[in-house]
Amino acid sequence: MFLHWEWLRNNLDDPVEAKSFAAVKIAVNEDVLTRVYDRSAEGERDAINIALYPLALAIAENWWRLLYEPRKSEEESGAAELRHSLDSWMNGFVFPAVTLWSGGDDVIIIEQPKIRPQHSNLEFLPSDISGTNLPRPDVEENLFELVQAVLGRISKNDSAALEAAWKRVLESLSDIDEKRYCEAAGRLGVDPYDPDSEDISQFAQKLSDRLFANICEAARLTELSEAIEWAKEGVRRLSEFPDIDIAHFGEMPTRNIRSKIWDHGYEAARIVRRNLHLDGLNPRRVVDQIFGAAVAAEGIAGKHPFALEAIANRRDGRIRVVVPRTTARQRRFKLCRASYLAWRYVEGESSAVTTASTLDQQASRAFAAELLAPEELLREIAGSDGLTAEKIDAFAEESVCPEAAIIWQAYNHGIPLRGVALPRANST
């Protein structure tokens, strides 16, 4: 991510806007988001002229939510979408439509809504950055420097709101415990400095940091209590479930955040099959051999929170997985996802399979899909005519695999689907 500004002389009446007025260029990799066609000048340029104060203030006031809250569902609430949309904060200044979401510990996901905002004199030229994964430290450094630069331009009398908001952030960044609390609040979409907000730290007791972070990335505050109680019940009952040997999975392939994350999940599944000397063209037998008695184990009965799908714990190269009581197809899918997460995280950690869109959760879905519905086998079944609903039904029955996983697997690999609609994302 490249964020550059050059202060400009101007005749704006507002002293704050006048002092922070700049030519701003934003690029992701080599794609310039601020490239516009200027009808007045009848030409193109890479920078837009705006006051940076509104952007700096919004970044400071929303620092933790902006950088740590992932997209939790396909249809985010209006409030969540707005606080992640940089253009929504610009008080009428022309700015490209762009949103930032957390992709997990080390990643920020940048998206562009499928709109091309046009203004009286300016038209933003199309770019193709939606869904790009950026290293978290780079993005945080860019935004940190922008806020600092704006503060350096404006007098303290005129920047009281920004000064106060930024002071809170800096104090939290310098205190390990407070920073951890603010990150958890951000994952939930909660303002950690709101005096009326519930104390989140009470929920983290008796849960590992990783498990609590996974839950906060998927749940909303209204769901948190239920999700925490289900997770604690799952952790208490882990010993009741069969253990699964993943010691021979081998070394997990290096994940390149600049590549499509599902490619990493597919590669990881193929490595597991190869290292365990399993036949990839008989997925039902592959899953039975990997998970053994865990395939048939009954899950926890009763209501469970929508955001939370399984709990896994890894010790001495073996894992145990607790899932809610569900269908055999769903149980297999969740077991596969849980094994990917347990394999990825460090020894002794508990983790959660969730509905979140973080890179780890996305990769776990791809891993499970490749184990349960291998690309090579789907291509063979599809033949020259593609996959029909009848073929998908038959394969799902034979391999004990969710139909949605088969459909998305085919779609992501470019296997033709005939008369089959795509299911809702995360429906597996």
C-alpha positions, 0 to 999 in steps of 0.5 A, a space after each residue: 500500500 502506498 499513501 502519499 500526500 503533498 500539502 497545497 496552498 488554498 483559499 479555504 475558509 475553514 482553518 483546519 481544512 485549509 491547513 490539511 489540504 493536500 494532493 493525495 495519491 493512494 495506490 495498492 501494488 501498482 493500481 492507483 485508486 485516486 486516478 481520476 479523469 478531470 473534466 475541467 482540465 480534460 485530462 487524467 491525474 493520479 492525485 485528488 485534492 482534499 482536506 485530510 483532517 476528516 480522514 485522520 480524525 475518523 482513523 483515530 476514532 475508529 482505529 481498533 475497529 477499522 483494523 481488527 474487525 473482519 467482515 462477519 457476513 456477506 450482508 454486513 449491517 449498514 453501520 459496520 459497512 460505513 465505519 470500514 468505508 474510508 469515503 464515508 468519512 470525508 464530509 463531502 470531499 471527493 474520495 474513492 470508494 474503498 473499504 478496509 477489513 481485518 483478514 486476521 492477525 497479519 493481514 488487512 483486506 482492501 475492497 472496492 464496492 462495485 460502483 463508480 462514483 461520478 462527481 461534477 468534474 471528476 470521474 474515478 477510473 476503474 481499478 482492480 484491487 477488491 479482495 487484495 490482501 495487504 500486510 497489516 504492519 504496512 497498512 498500520 504504518 501508512 495510517 499512523 503516519 497520516 494521522 501524525 502528519 495532520 496533527 503536525 500541521 494543525 494548531 492544538 486549539 483547532 485539533 482538540 478532537 483529533 488530539 484526544 482521540 489519538 492520545 487514547 490510541 497511543 496510550 493503548 499501543 504502549 500498554 500490552 494489556 490495554 492493547 490486547 483489550 482494544 484488539 478484542 473490542 475491535 474484532 467485535 466491532 466495539 469502541 473500546 473507549 465507550 464508557 457505556 460498553 460492556 467490559 469484554 475482559 470478563 468473557 476472556 477468562 478460562 479461554 486461550 488467547 487464540 480461541 477468544 480471538 477466533 470467537 471475537 472475529 466471528 461473533 457480534 457483541 449480542 452473541 458473545 455471551 452465548 458463544 463464550 459459554 458454548 466454547 467453554 462447554 466444548 473445552 470442558 468436554 474435549 477429553 470425551 472425544 476421540 483424538 486424531 493424529 496429525 503429526 504426519 501431516 508434515 510441514 504446512 506450506 508457506 502462506 503467501 498473503 498476496 496470493 488467493 488464500 483458497 489456493 493455500 488451502 487446496 495445496 495444504 490438503 494435497 500435501 496431507 494426502 501425499 504425506 499420508 499416502 492416501 488416495 485422493 480419488 476416494 475422498 470418503 475413505 481419505 476422511 475416514 482414514 484421517 479422522 477415524 472414530 471422530 467421524 462418527 462421534 456425536 457432537 454436543 446436543 442443544 442450541 449452539 451460536 451461529 458464528 461458532 462451528 467447532 472447537 479444536 485443541 492440539 497437543 503432542 501432534 494429536 487433536 481433539 475436536 468438538 462439534 455441535 450435533 449435526 449431519 454426517 456431512 457437516 460433521 466431516 466438513 467441520 472436522 476437516 476445517 478444525 484439523 487445518 486450523 489446529 495444524 496451522 496454530 502452535 502446539 497447545 492452543 485451542 482454536 475455533 471454526 467460525 463463520 468469519 471471513 479471515 484468511 485462516 477461516 477461508 483457507 480452512 474451508 478450501 482445505 476441507 473442500 479439497 479433502 471432501 471433493 477433490 478438484 481432479 475427481 470433480 473434473 472427471 465427474 463433470 466431463 465435457 458437460 459440466 456438473 449438473 444438480 443430479 451429479 452433485 446430489 449423487 457425489 454428495 451422497 457417496 462422499 458424505 459431503 455438503 452440496 454447497 462445498 461441492 458447488 463452491 469447489 467447482 466454481 472456484 476451479 472453473 468447472 462448469 455448473 449446469 443449472 446450479 445456483 451458487 449457495 450463500 457464501 459460508 453456507 457450509 
